[in-house]
Amino acid sequence: EGSRRAKNALKNSLKILSEPETSSEGTYLAIQKAMNSFLDEKDDRTLERSTSEIISRIQTQKINEDLIKGITTTLNRGDAVRFAPVSTADSIADLEKFREFLANVDQDWTMAK
């Protein structure tokens, strides 16, 4: 069961990101939810994680450092959007980049085993 969940991690996370959001806040919430879902599937347990907990968890894998920096930047922007507006265009650009980030994390994660 756990192995099958791990294999579905990317697919399920990308599905979360495929549902359109109407606001920048909604987009960043979807990004956070997708990253949490990805880790839930990989770890075979459900856990709500903060940005720092997400970063700490992916750092335990052999994930490319530039990729970790990109994920960190995106998640931090999502945390900040509650206090300072981010344009819809910027949030959509981050969403597109995050899809690539997830695919690359999945690939690095798989290769680390």
Secondary structure, 3 states (H helix, E strand, C coil): CHHHHHHHHHHHHHHHHHCCCCCHHHHHHHHHHHHHHHHHHHHCCCCCCCHHHHHHHHHCCCCCHHHHHHHHHHHHHHHHCCCCCCCHHHHHHHHHHHHHHHHHHHHHHHHHC
